[in-house]
Amino acid sequence: MSSKNDSEILIYQTDDGSVVTEVRLEQETVWLSQSKLAELFGRERSVITKHINNVFKEGELERETVCAKFAHTAEDGKIYSVQHFNLDVIISVGYRIKSLRGTQFRIWANRILKEYLTRGYALNEKQLQEQNQKLGDLRNTVDLLEKTLAHQAVGEDEAKGLLKVIADYAYALTTLDRFDHETLEIERTSGANTDFLLDYNQAIQIVQSMKGEFNGLFGLEKDQGFKSALGSIYQTFDNKEVYPSIEEKAAHLLYFIVKNHAFSDGNKRIAAAIFLCFMAGHGILYRPDGGKRIPDNALVALTLLIAESKPSEKETIVKVIINLINRNNQG
């Protein structure tokens, strides 16, 4: 577990080993779907439904604060929105059923949450210190440049060189400005190219070819999430593509593979590799001068950014990726 904004899927097992179920860790609490609640307490779903309804009917908890819907990939590869209930509801249902499993789960969940919050706080402190250091370095650099220019310590050629640096990164600076002012949009993207289609069989071969570089559970599929991510970028609505441009498809492909957690290990590495192969297949991985359209460190940063992000930040992150890889923006 890393920061407190992470979405993690944990495995919980009862003390007697009779129940093993997936638990979602998000928003500083744990979540179970109604079907998982039924598994945990060994009751029919109708019984769980009755107890949950009574919790809200009696005013013990407010539905809006303890319920959330999360995306779930079904066996048919489709993504559904499934209602989940947080630890408060789980504990309340456990009391009503008078189940020892409820007490055991509460003890386990509290231990997990304490560890989660402690690590998250430590990481946030470290990130804040690093950010302050970088801001301090940037201020010092700007001050030095300002003093140098003020004292005319550079000649005309050197001044032109400094201006060229700014010009070379004009698009990056403009993108940051548009992000700050919430005006970042998707525009001038490349049209769809049907000459190259990345299907599941091709993609899984790429994953298999990577296994020699990594050990353990790398590339071992847990569910249909990988196939679902690939299919999602080609989906249509009302006979129109949901993601009509190459850049939109590529950005969403990277996002979906990272977020779906379809593999036991290597999700971020696989997502980055498939993203690069998709870009290469459409001929937009490199700029006309042969340079990488998206540098290695930028790819790592974006992949980690997706992994650390909240679902509510998806639209903003995808827009940033699209603007970074848009070949119409960088010659």
PyMOL commands that set and color helices and strands:
alter all, ss='L'
color gray80, all
select helices_A, chain A and resi 34-41+45-57+63-66+87-97+100-150+156-168+170-180+200-213+225-232+246-260+267-281+296-308+311-325
alter helices_A, ss='H'
color red, helices_A
select strands_A, chain A and resi 8-13+20-26+29-33+67-73+79-86+236-237+240-241
alter strands_A, ss='S'
color yellow, strands_A
deselect
rebuild
show_as cartoon
